[in-house]
Amino acid sequence: MNWDFEPTLIKKSHYEKKTGMNLSHVIFHRSKELLEVGAICKWGRHWMVDPTKLEQFIREGGLVEIAQ
């Protein structure tokens, strides 16, 4: 068995600690677009982040606030 599993979704708080970014403002204002592309999803009371899709969304200009 391969135990080198890396989850594609991580908790928002873990992502924020790892990157130093605060996503609260972005999720509040742009949650619809982020949900549509699969960059975030709701799991119980937690927001889960897909780092790859979020970074792709930012690079494509989806979050002008961060990309500048």
C-alpha positions as a Python dict, from the first residue, in 0.01 Angstrom:
ca = {
    (1, 'M'): (0, 0, 0),
    (2, 'N'): (104, 356, -69),
    (3, 'W'): (68, 568, 245),
    (4, 'D'): (199, 889, 83),
    (5, 'F'): (-155, 1023, 51),
    (6, 'E'): (-181, 1400, 18),
    (7, 'P'): (-537, 1532, 60),
    (8, 'T'): (-659, 1770, -207),
    (9, 'L'): (-877, 1958, 42),
    (10, 'I'): (-744, 2114, 359),
    (11, 'K'): (-913, 2324, 627),
    (12, 'K'): (-912, 2697, 562),
    (13, 'S'): (-735, 2760, 892),
    (14, 'H'): (-452, 2520, 801),
    (15, 'Y'): (-417, 2680, 457),
    (16, 'E'): (-403, 3027, 613),
    (17, 'K'): (-133, 2921, 862),
    (18, 'K'): (68, 2757, 586),
    (19, 'T'): (51, 3048, 339),
    (20, 'G'): (7, 3351, 563),
    (21, 'M'): (-302, 3459, 367),
    (22, 'N'): (-633, 3549, 532),
    (23, 'L'): (-918, 3416, 317),
    (24, 'S'): (-1210, 3539, 530),
    (25, 'H'): (-1268, 3858, 329),
    (26, 'V'): (-1229, 3679, -3),
    (27, 'I'): (-1467, 3397, 93),
    (28, 'F'): (-1724, 3646, 222),
    (29, 'H'): (-1726, 3846, -102),
    (30, 'R'): (-1639, 3583, -366),
    (31, 'S'): (-1769, 3252, -225),
    (32, 'K'): (-2005, 3193, -519),
    (33, 'E'): (-1726, 3205, -778),
    (34, 'L'): (-1488, 3003, -559),
    (35, 'L'): (-1753, 2735, -506),
    (36, 'E'): (-1825, 2719, -882),
    (37, 'V'): (-1462, 2647, -971),
    (38, 'G'): (-1417, 2404, -680),
    (39, 'A'): (-1154, 2611, -499),
    (40, 'I'): (-1352, 2594, -173),
    (41, 'C'): (-1633, 2385, -31),
    (42, 'K'): (-1824, 2370, 294),
    (43, 'W'): (-1773, 2066, 519),
    (44, 'G'): (-1991, 2094, 825),
    (45, 'R'): (-1905, 2429, 976),
    (46, 'H'): (-1559, 2441, 817),
    (47, 'W'): (-1448, 2582, 486),
    (48, 'M'): (-1222, 2346, 295),
    (49, 'V'): (-971, 2477, 40),
    (50, 'D'): (-828, 2308, -267),
    (51, 'P'): (-492, 2489, -291),
    (52, 'T'): (-431, 2398, -655),
    (53, 'K'): (-768, 2525, -776),
    (54, 'L'): (-749, 2837, -558),
    (55, 'E'): (-405, 2928, -692),
    (56, 'Q'): (-523, 2863, -1049),
    (57, 'F'): (-825, 3088, -988),
    (58, 'I'): (-600, 3364, -855),
    (59, 'R'): (-354, 3334, -1146),
    (60, 'E'): (-637, 3355, -1401),
    (61, 'G'): (-739, 3689, -1251),
    (62, 'G'): (-1035, 3566, -1052),
    (63, 'L'): (-918, 3748, -741),
    (64, 'V'): (-785, 4083, -846),
    (65, 'E'): (-755, 4181, -479),
    (66, 'I'): (-486, 3916, -420),
    (67, 'A'): (-323, 3901, -764),
    (68, 'Q'): (-209, 4266, -760),
}
